[in-house]
């Protein structure tokens, strides 16, 4: 079983940060058939930051200076991607300079485009800076003028089961009086 093989390879440690907590398989994208050659064992903290569901914490990744020397290519690829995302940090830029990947591996590492992405991730937040998630309930903190509609979106209106507008962290969608409207996150707070 792949998980057992990965645990053997890594001595049951996260192959990126060496944590032994909440370990799971990470298939290094793009992959089709998960195997030891394209998967690594990582912890939930690393996974969330790699997959951008949590903000990146540069301190967490300083250990890459050691773990990037892994002989295993998928570990090298993810280390290279994360160092690239952190390239504004001097330590990360320095390590990136000395991390040598052969041509084929470098090509794989570049495939996701992560190396060109900013380190920080933007999330949907309410007017108080509290993070919003799909399905949340929010309350309007301002009476909204919904153009071309008779909807009354008054201050204090509760909007259940919101949707986050992809690619725009300043907007959510919610239903008021049965109609879906776009609402600016600065006009609401988490209910
Ligand atoms: Zn980890």
py3Dmol code that shows the C-alpha trace and the ligand (Angstrom):
import py3Dmol

protein = """\
ATOM      1  CA  UNK A   1       0.000   0.000   0.000  1.00  0.00           C
ATOM      2  CA  UNK A   2       1.304   3.429  -0.970  1.00  0.00           C
ATOM      3  CA  UNK A   3       0.792   4.969   2.465  1.00  0.00           C
ATOM      4  CA  UNK A   4       2.844   2.213   4.105  1.00  0.00           C
ATOM      5  CA  UNK A   5       5.573   2.541   1.505  1.00  0.00           C
ATOM      6  CA  UNK A   6       5.734   6.288   2.064  1.00  0.00           C
ATOM      7  CA  UNK A   7       5.875   5.805   5.826  1.00  0.00           C
ATOM      8  CA  UNK A   8       8.764   3.412   5.365  1.00  0.00           C
ATOM      9  CA  UNK A   9      10.589   5.829   3.116  1.00  0.00           C
ATOM     10  CA  UNK A  10      10.110   8.798   5.428  1.00  0.00           C
ATOM     11  CA  UNK A  11      10.297   6.978   8.776  1.00  0.00           C
ATOM     12  CA  UNK A  12       6.764   8.288   9.368  1.00  0.00           C
ATOM     13  CA  UNK A  13       7.739  11.933   9.209  1.00  0.00           C
ATOM     14  CA  UNK A  14       6.463  14.722   7.018  1.00  0.00           C
ATOM     15  CA  UNK A  15       8.964  14.729   4.161  1.00  0.00           C
ATOM     16  CA  UNK A  16       8.953  18.521   4.107  1.00  0.00           C
ATOM     17  CA  UNK A  17       8.900  19.641   7.767  1.00  0.00           C
ATOM     18  CA  UNK A  18       9.552  16.371   9.669  1.00  0.00           C
ATOM     19  CA  UNK A  19       6.398  16.609  11.736  1.00  0.00           C
ATOM     20  CA  UNK A  20       4.970  13.262  12.761  1.00  0.00           C
ATOM     21  CA  UNK A  21       1.430  14.606  13.199  1.00  0.00           C
ATOM     22  CA  UNK A  22      -1.527  14.132  10.824  1.00  0.00           C
ATOM     23  CA  UNK A  23       0.397  12.580   7.976  1.00  0.00           C
ATOM     24  CA  UNK A  24      -1.164  11.794   4.661  1.00  0.00           C
ATOM     25  CA  UNK A  25      -0.289  11.115   1.055  1.00  0.00           C
ATOM     26  CA  UNK A  26       0.230  14.153  -1.157  1.00  0.00           C
ATOM     27  CA  UNK A  27       0.208  13.397  -4.851  1.00  0.00           C
ATOM     28  CA  UNK A  28       2.502  15.962  -6.391  1.00  0.00           C
ATOM     29  CA  UNK A  29       0.486  17.485  -9.238  1.00  0.00           C
ATOM     30  CA  UNK A  30       0.034  16.931 -12.047  1.00  0.00           C
ATOM     31  CA  UNK A  31      -0.305  13.212 -11.418  1.00  0.00           C
ATOM     32  CA  UNK A  32      -2.423  10.415 -12.714  1.00  0.00           C
ATOM     33  CA  UNK A  33      -1.329   7.191 -11.097  1.00  0.00           C
ATOM     34  CA  UNK A  34      -0.146   7.819  -7.547  1.00  0.00           C
ATOM     35  CA  UNK A  35       3.105   6.022  -6.812  1.00  0.00           C
ATOM     36  CA  UNK A  36       6.251   6.430  -4.752  1.00  0.00           C
ATOM     37  CA  UNK A  37       7.731   8.334  -7.697  1.00  0.00           C
ATOM     38  CA  UNK A  38       5.165  11.131  -7.631  1.00  0.00           C
ATOM     39  CA  UNK A  39       3.845  11.170  -4.059  1.00  0.00           C
ATOM     40  CA  UNK A  40       5.196  12.316  -0.737  1.00  0.00           C
ATOM     41  CA  UNK A  41       4.149  11.967   2.863  1.00  0.00           C
ATOM     42  CA  UNK A  42       3.191  15.323   4.365  1.00  0.00           C
ATOM     43  CA  UNK A  43       1.498  16.728   7.442  1.00  0.00           C
ATOM     44  CA  UNK A  44      -1.768  18.654   7.456  1.00  0.00           C
ATOM     45  CA  UNK A  45       0.018  21.975   8.141  1.00  0.00           C
ATOM     46  CA  UNK A  46       2.197  21.642   5.048  1.00  0.00           C
ATOM     47  CA  UNK A  47      -0.737  20.412   2.971  1.00  0.00           C
ATOM     48  CA  UNK A  48      -2.995  23.357   3.819  1.00  0.00           C
ATOM     49  CA  UNK A  49      -0.298  25.863   2.893  1.00  0.00           C
ATOM     50  CA  UNK A  50       0.687  24.041  -0.283  1.00  0.00           C
ATOM     51  CA  UNK A  51      -2.932  23.853  -1.390  1.00  0.00           C
ATOM     52  CA  UNK A  52      -3.511  27.486  -0.363  1.00  0.00           C
ATOM     53  CA  UNK A  53      -6.345  26.784   2.026  1.00  0.00           C
ATOM     54  CA  UNK A  54      -4.268  28.475   4.730  1.00  0.00           C
ATOM     55  CA  UNK A  55      -2.015  31.489   4.653  1.00  0.00           C
ATOM     56  CA  UNK A  56       1.644  30.644   4.142  1.00  0.00           C
ATOM     57  CA  UNK A  57       3.815  30.854   7.273  1.00  0.00           C
ATOM     58  CA  UNK A  58       7.452  31.424   6.253  1.00  0.00           C
ATOM     59  CA  UNK A  59       8.797  30.214   9.618  1.00  0.00           C
ATOM     60  CA  UNK A  60       7.194  26.840   9.052  1.00  0.00           C
ATOM     61  CA  UNK A  61       9.206  26.316   5.885  1.00  0.00           C
ATOM     62  CA  UNK A  62      12.723  27.199   7.026  1.00  0.00           C
ATOM     63  CA  UNK A  63      13.323  23.505   7.604  1.00  0.00           C
ATOM     64  CA  UNK A  64      13.284  23.144   3.806  1.00  0.00           C
ATOM     65  CA  UNK A  65      16.920  24.214   3.933  1.00  0.00           C
ATOM     66  CA  UNK A  66      17.551  20.667   5.168  1.00  0.00           C
ATOM     67  CA  UNK A  67      14.704  18.603   3.777  1.00  0.00           C
ATOM     68  CA  UNK A  68      15.145  19.904   0.211  1.00  0.00           C
ATOM     69  CA  UNK A  69      18.245  17.694   0.003  1.00  0.00           C
ATOM     70  CA  UNK A  70      16.029  14.619  -0.089  1.00  0.00           C
ATOM     71  CA  UNK A  71      17.096  12.118  -2.728  1.00  0.00           C
ATOM     72  CA  UNK A  72      13.442  11.692  -3.709  1.00  0.00           C
ATOM     73  CA  UNK A  73      12.370  13.728  -6.711  1.00  0.00           C
ATOM     74  CA  UNK A  74       8.772  14.502  -5.637  1.00  0.00           C
ATOM     75  CA  UNK A  75      10.129  15.958  -2.395  1.00  0.00           C
ATOM     76  CA  UNK A  76      12.570  18.097  -4.366  1.00  0.00           C
ATOM     77  CA  UNK A  77       9.765  19.309  -6.616  1.00  0.00           C
ATOM     78  CA  UNK A  78       7.520  20.453  -3.768  1.00  0.00           C
ATOM     79  CA  UNK A  79      10.465  21.999  -1.903  1.00  0.00           C
ATOM     80  CA  UNK A  80      11.358  23.941  -5.041  1.00  0.00           C
ATOM     81  CA  UNK A  81       7.771  25.133  -5.495  1.00  0.00           C
ATOM     82  CA  UNK A  82       7.455  26.313  -1.916  1.00  0.00           C
ATOM     83  CA  UNK A  83      10.866  28.022  -1.930  1.00  0.00           C
ATOM     84  CA  UNK A  84       9.774  29.762  -5.120  1.00  0.00           C
ATOM     85  CA  UNK A  85       6.586  31.004  -3.516  1.00  0.00           C
ATOM     86  CA  UNK A  86       8.701  32.284  -0.615  1.00  0.00           C
ATOM     87  CA  UNK A  87      11.397  33.793  -2.827  1.00  0.00           C
ATOM     88  CA  UNK A  88      10.959  37.245  -1.288  1.00  0.00           C
ATOM     89  CA  UNK A  89      12.522  35.860   1.864  1.00  0.00           C
ATOM     90  CA  UNK A  90      16.317  35.950   1.628  1.00  0.00           C
ATOM     91  CA  UNK A  91      16.793  32.484   3.145  1.00  0.00           C
ATOM     92  CA  UNK A  92      14.373  31.000   0.611  1.00  0.00           C
ATOM     93  CA  UNK A  93      16.018  32.744  -2.346  1.00  0.00           C
ATOM     94  CA  UNK A  94      19.416  31.498  -1.183  1.00  0.00           C
ATOM     95  CA  UNK A  95      18.227  27.927  -0.893  1.00  0.00           C
ATOM     96  CA  UNK A  96      16.509  28.128  -4.247  1.00  0.00           C
ATOM     97  CA  UNK A  97      19.841  29.170  -5.762  1.00  0.00           C
ATOM     98  CA  UNK A  98      21.598  26.049  -4.540  1.00  0.00           C
ATOM     99  CA  UNK A  99      18.783  23.527  -4.998  1.00  0.00           C
ATOM    100  CA  UNK A 100      19.726  21.813  -8.212  1.00  0.00           C
ATOM    101  CA  UNK A 101      17.000  19.991 -10.137  1.00  0.00           C
ATOM    102  CA  UNK A 102      17.780  18.138 -13.342  1.00  0.00           C
ATOM    103  CA  UNK A 103      16.008  19.451 -16.464  1.00  0.00           C
ATOM    104  CA  UNK A 104      13.173  16.948 -16.405  1.00  0.00           C
ATOM    105  CA  UNK A 105      12.467  17.488 -12.713  1.00  0.00           C
ATOM    106  CA  UNK A 106      12.587  21.253 -13.109  1.00  0.00           C
ATOM    107  CA  UNK A 107      10.066  21.025 -15.902  1.00  0.00           C
ATOM    108  CA  UNK A 108       7.778  19.011 -13.625  1.00  0.00           C
ATOM    109  CA  UNK A 109       8.275  21.523 -10.819  1.00  0.00           C
ATOM    110  CA  UNK A 110       7.199  24.384 -13.076  1.00  0.00           C
ATOM    111  CA  UNK A 111       4.063  22.681 -14.371  1.00  0.00           C
ATOM    112  CA  UNK A 112       1.656  24.032 -11.762  1.00  0.00           C
ATOM    113  CA  UNK A 113       2.825  27.629 -12.164  1.00  0.00           C
ATOM    114  CA  UNK A 114       3.095  27.860  -8.377  1.00  0.00           C
ATOM    115  CA  UNK A 115       6.628  29.196  -8.671  1.00  0.00           C
ATOM    116  CA  UNK A 116       5.233  32.367 -10.231  1.00  0.00           C
ATOM    117  CA  UNK A 117       2.524  32.823  -7.619  1.00  0.00           C
ATOM    118  CA  UNK A 118       2.710  35.215  -4.733  1.00  0.00           C
ATOM    119  CA  UNK A 119       3.442  33.684  -1.361  1.00  0.00           C
ATOM    120  CA  UNK A 120       0.410  35.192   0.261  1.00  0.00           C
ATOM    121  CA  UNK A 121      -3.074  33.930  -0.361  1.00  0.00           C
ATOM    122  CA  UNK A 122      -6.123  36.145  -0.249  1.00  0.00           C
ATOM    123  CA  UNK A 123      -9.221  34.939   1.516  1.00  0.00           C
ATOM    124  CA  UNK A 124     -12.791  36.167   1.739  1.00  0.00           C
ATOM    125  CA  UNK A 125     -13.169  38.118   4.988  1.00  0.00           C
ATOM    126  CA  UNK A 126     -16.045  39.970   6.597  1.00  0.00           C
ATOM    127  CA  UNK A 127     -15.909  43.629   7.654  1.00  0.00           C
ATOM    128  CA  UNK A 128     -14.065  42.626  10.839  1.00  0.00           C
ATOM    129  CA  UNK A 129     -11.440  40.612   9.009  1.00  0.00           C
ATOM    130  CA  UNK A 130     -12.966  37.274  10.042  1.00  0.00           C
ATOM    131  CA  UNK A 131     -12.502  34.625   7.416  1.00  0.00           C
ATOM    132  CA  UNK A 132     -15.613  33.533   5.514  1.00  0.00           C
ATOM    133  CA  UNK A 133     -16.355  30.046   4.247  1.00  0.00           C
ATOM    134  CA  UNK A 134     -18.853  28.535   1.819  1.00  0.00           C
ATOM    135  CA  UNK A 135     -22.155  27.994   3.545  1.00  0.00           C
ATOM    136  CA  UNK A 136     -21.620  30.610   6.246  1.00  0.00           C
ATOM    137  CA  UNK A 137     -24.424  32.778   7.566  1.00  0.00           C
ATOM    138  CA  UNK A 138     -23.796  36.530   7.450  1.00  0.00           C
ATOM    139  CA  UNK A 139     -25.603  39.674   8.545  1.00  0.00           C
ATOM    140  CA  UNK A 140     -25.757  42.901   6.536  1.00  0.00           C
ATOM    141  CA  UNK A 141     -24.242  45.844   8.388  1.00  0.00           C
ATOM    142  CA  UNK A 142     -25.586  48.374   5.898  1.00  0.00           C
ATOM    143  CA  UNK A 143     -28.826  48.758   3.982  1.00  0.00           C
ATOM    144  CA  UNK A 144     -28.013  47.897   0.392  1.00  0.00           C
ATOM    145  CA  UNK A 145     -29.486  49.402  -2.682  1.00  0.00           C
ATOM    146  CA  UNK A 146     -30.097  46.498  -5.040  1.00  0.00           C
ATOM    147  CA  UNK A 147     -30.349  48.113  -8.423  1.00  0.00           C
ATOM    148  CA  UNK A 148     -33.242  47.194 -10.670  1.00  0.00           C
ATOM    149  CA  UNK A 149     -34.968  45.164  -8.015  1.00  0.00           C
ATOM    150  CA  UNK A 150     -37.503  45.525  -5.266  1.00  0.00           C
ATOM    151  CA  UNK A 151     -35.491  43.416  -2.853  1.00  0.00           C
ATOM    152  CA  UNK A 152     -35.204  44.930   0.536  1.00  0.00           C
ATOM    153  CA  UNK A 153     -31.678  44.310   1.740  1.00  0.00           C
ATOM    154  CA  UNK A 154     -31.876  46.161   5.002  1.00  0.00           C
ATOM    155  CA  UNK A 155     -29.313  46.541   7.702  1.00  0.00           C
ATOM    156  CA  UNK A 156     -29.524  43.453   9.887  1.00  0.00           C
ATOM    157  CA  UNK A 157     -30.802  41.117   7.154  1.00  0.00           C
ATOM    158  CA  UNK A 158     -29.541  37.584   7.731  1.00  0.00           C
ATOM    159  CA  UNK A 159     -28.170  35.799   4.660  1.00  0.00           C
ATOM    160  CA  UNK A 160     -27.720  32.070   5.009  1.00  0.00           C
ATOM    161  CA  UNK A 161     -25.629  29.633   3.066  1.00  0.00           C
ATOM    162  CA  UNK A 162     -23.416  32.121   1.222  1.00  0.00           C
ATOM    163  CA  UNK A 163     -21.232  31.282  -1.752  1.00  0.00           C
ATOM    164  CA  UNK A 164     -17.756  32.754  -2.143  1.00  0.00           C
ATOM    165  CA  UNK A 165     -17.225  34.401  -5.525  1.00  0.00           C
ATOM    166  CA  UNK A 166     -14.128  32.759  -7.015  1.00  0.00           C
ATOM    167  CA  UNK A 167     -11.276  35.088  -7.928  1.00  0.00           C
ATOM    168  CA  UNK A 168     -12.844  38.009  -6.100  1.00  0.00           C
ATOM    169  CA  UNK A 169     -12.316  38.016  -2.361  1.00  0.00           C
ATOM    170  CA  UNK A 170     -14.398  41.149  -1.972  1.00  0.00           C
ATOM    171  CA  UNK A 171     -17.633  39.512  -3.129  1.00  0.00           C
ATOM    172  CA  UNK A 172     -19.954  36.777  -1.968  1.00  0.00           C
ATOM    173  CA  UNK A 173     -23.274  35.580  -3.301  1.00  0.00           C
ATOM    174  CA  UNK A 174     -26.325  35.105  -1.142  1.00  0.00           C
ATOM    175  CA  UNK A 175     -30.063  34.790  -1.391  1.00  0.00           C
ATOM    176  CA  UNK A 176     -32.310  37.569  -0.175  1.00  0.00           C
ATOM    177  CA  UNK A 177     -36.060  37.106  -0.653  1.00  0.00           C
ATOM    178  CA  UNK A 178     -35.346  34.143  -2.889  1.00  0.00           C
ATOM    179  CA  UNK A 179     -33.094  36.067  -5.242  1.00  0.00           C
ATOM    180  CA  UNK A 180     -29.363  35.548  -5.504  1.00  0.00           C
ATOM    181  CA  UNK A 181     -27.414  38.765  -5.317  1.00  0.00           C
ATOM    182  CA  UNK A 182     -23.753  39.669  -5.073  1.00  0.00           C
ATOM    183  CA  UNK A 183     -22.803  41.360  -1.807  1.00  0.00           C
ATOM    184  CA  UNK A 184     -19.567  43.131  -0.989  1.00  0.00           C
ATOM    185  CA  UNK A 185     -17.851  41.543   1.995  1.00  0.00           C
ATOM    186  CA  UNK A 186     -17.204  44.952   3.527  1.00  0.00           C
ATOM    187  CA  UNK A 187     -20.956  45.321   4.066  1.00  0.00           C
ATOM    188  CA  UNK A 188     -21.428  42.196   6.147  1.00  0.00           C
ATOM    189  CA  UNK A 189     -20.272  40.407   9.220  1.00  0.00           C
ATOM    190  CA  UNK A 190     -20.253  36.726  10.004  1.00  0.00           C
ATOM    191  CA  UNK A 191     -23.495  35.744  11.766  1.00  0.00           C
TER     192      UNK A 191
END
"""
ligand_1 = """\
1
ZN
Zn 4.857 19.125 7.246
"""
view = py3Dmol.view(width=600, height=400)
view.addModel(protein, "pdb")
view.setStyle({"model": 0}, {"cartoon": {"style": "trace"}})
view.addModel(ligand_1, "xyz")
view.setStyle({"model": 1}, {"stick": {}})
view.zoomTo()
view.show()
